[in-house]
Amino acid sequence: AKPSESRQLACALTFCGGFIDAYTYIQRGHTLSAGQTGNVIFFSSALADHNIPGMINRASTFIAFSLGLLLVGLFHKYVKSQYWRVFCLFPILVICTVVGFLPKSVPNYYIVPAIAFGLAVQNASFSKIEGMGYNN
């Protein structure tokens, strides 16, 4: 099997995605960075409560995640290297390193969409484990 489809890598990516989702939910405004289906529910709740900042936070996260998916599609189409997936890990590594040093006072609407973008790139880059469909 390809190293990019190994179970060990899947476990590591799943742990990292869950950890980052827990961080953004607990510390960054109850918004998920990887779990966009949960954000649909949170967006709907914010809409029902007329919570404009909550709606903006979730909508910006949807958009950033979508842009990350689009980037991977373009990258995969135009980069002709067997190591293209390795390059797709760089955005989330850089984003998480920067976010780790930012104070809590930085608004969530800057942090969570950036993380969602990086996680979308990671998620779309590693979509198979041992030849079978996978989503962390």
C-alpha positions as CSV (number, residue, x, y, z in Angstrom):
1,A,0.0,0.0,0.0
2,K,1.0,3.6,-0.6
3,P,2.4,5.4,2.5
4,S,-0.2,8.1,1.9
5,E,-2.9,5.5,2.4
6,S,-1.6,3.8,5.5
7,R,-3.7,3.2,8.6
8,Q,-1.1,4.8,10.8
9,L,-1.3,8.0,8.8
10,A,-5.1,7.9,9.0
11,C,-5.0,7.5,12.8
12,A,-2.6,10.5,13.1
13,L,-4.7,12.7,10.8
14,T,-7.9,11.7,12.5
15,F,-6.4,12.5,15.9
16,C,-5.0,15.8,14.7
17,G,-8.3,16.8,13.1
18,G,-10.3,15.9,16.2
19,F,-7.8,17.7,18.4
20,I,-8.0,20.9,16.3
21,D,-11.8,20.7,16.2
22,A,-11.9,20.4,20.0
23,Y,-9.6,23.4,20.2
24,T,-11.7,25.6,18.0
25,Y,-15.0,24.5,19.6
26,I,-13.8,25.0,23.2
27,Q,-11.5,28.0,22.8
28,R,-12.6,29.7,19.6
29,G,-16.3,30.4,19.6
30,H,-18.0,27.0,19.5
31,T,-17.2,26.6,15.8
32,L,-15.7,23.5,14.2
33,S,-12.8,23.8,11.8
34,A,-13.0,20.3,10.3
35,G,-16.6,19.3,11.0
36,Q,-18.6,21.4,8.5
37,T,-21.8,19.4,9.0
38,G,-21.8,20.6,12.7
39,N,-21.3,24.1,11.5
40,V,-24.4,23.9,9.4
41,I,-26.4,23.2,12.6
42,F,-24.5,26.0,14.5
43,F,-25.2,28.4,11.6
44,S,-28.9,27.6,11.6
45,S,-29.0,28.1,15.4
46,A,-27.2,31.5,15.1
47,L,-29.7,32.4,12.3
48,A,-32.7,31.5,14.5
49,D,-31.2,33.5,17.4
50,H,-30.4,36.5,15.2
51,N,-26.8,36.1,16.2
52,I,-25.0,37.9,13.3
53,P,-21.4,37.4,14.6
54,G,-22.2,33.6,15.0
55,M,-23.5,33.5,11.5
56,I,-20.5,35.3,10.1
57,N,-18.1,33.1,11.9
58,R,-19.7,29.9,10.6
59,A,-20.2,31.3,7.1
60,S,-16.6,32.4,6.8
61,T,-15.5,28.9,8.0
62,F,-17.7,27.3,5.3
63,I,-16.2,29.5,2.6
64,A,-12.6,28.9,3.8
65,F,-13.1,25.2,3.9
66,S,-14.6,25.3,0.4
67,L,-11.6,27.3,-0.9
68,G,-9.3,24.7,0.7
69,L,-11.1,21.9,-1.2
70,L,-10.8,23.9,-4.4
71,L,-7.1,24.5,-3.9
72,V,-6.5,20.7,-3.6
73,G,-8.4,20.0,-6.7
74,L,-6.3,22.5,-8.7
75,F,-3.1,21.4,-7.0
76,H,-3.8,17.7,-7.9
77,K,-4.7,18.7,-11.5
78,Y,-1.6,20.8,-12.1
79,V,1.2,19.5,-9.9
80,K,2.6,16.4,-11.5
81,S,4.5,14.9,-8.6
82,Q,3.9,11.7,-6.7
83,Y,4.6,13.7,-3.5
84,W,1.8,16.3,-4.0
85,R,0.1,15.2,-0.8
86,V,3.2,16.0,1.3
87,F,3.0,19.6,0.0
88,C,-0.7,19.7,1.0
89,L,0.3,19.2,4.7
90,F,2.3,22.5,4.8
91,P,-0.7,24.8,5.0
92,I,-2.1,23.2,8.2
93,L,1.4,23.0,9.7
94,V,2.1,26.7,9.1
95,I,-1.4,27.8,10.2
96,C,-1.4,25.8,13.4
97,T,2.2,27.0,14.3
98,V,1.1,30.6,13.8
99,V,-2.2,30.1,15.7
100,G,-0.4,28.5,18.5
101,F,1.5,31.7,19.2
102,L,-1.5,34.1,18.8
103,P,-3.1,35.5,22.0
104,K,-6.7,34.6,22.8
105,S,-7.6,38.3,22.1
106,V,-7.3,37.6,18.3
107,P,-10.9,37.4,17.0
108,N,-12.2,34.0,16.2
109,Y,-13.3,35.0,12.7
110,Y,-9.6,35.3,11.8
111,I,-8.5,32.0,13.4
112,V,-11.2,29.4,12.7
113,P,-11.5,30.1,8.9
114,A,-7.7,29.9,8.5
115,I,-7.6,26.6,10.3
116,A,-10.6,25.3,8.4
117,F,-8.8,26.1,5.1
118,G,-5.8,24.1,6.2
119,L,-7.9,21.2,7.4
120,A,-9.8,21.1,4.1
121,V,-6.5,20.9,2.2
122,Q,-5.4,18.0,4.5
123,N,-8.8,16.3,4.4
124,A,-9.1,16.3,0.6
125,S,-5.5,15.3,0.1
126,F,-5.8,12.1,2.1
127,S,-9.1,10.6,1.0
128,K,-8.2,7.0,0.8
129,I,-6.9,4.4,3.3
130,E,-5.6,1.2,1.8
131,G,-7.6,1.9,-1.4
132,M,-10.9,2.6,0.4
133,G,-12.6,5.9,0.9
134,Y,-11.7,7.8,4.1
135,N,-12.7,11.0,5.7
136,N,-11.3,12.1,9.0
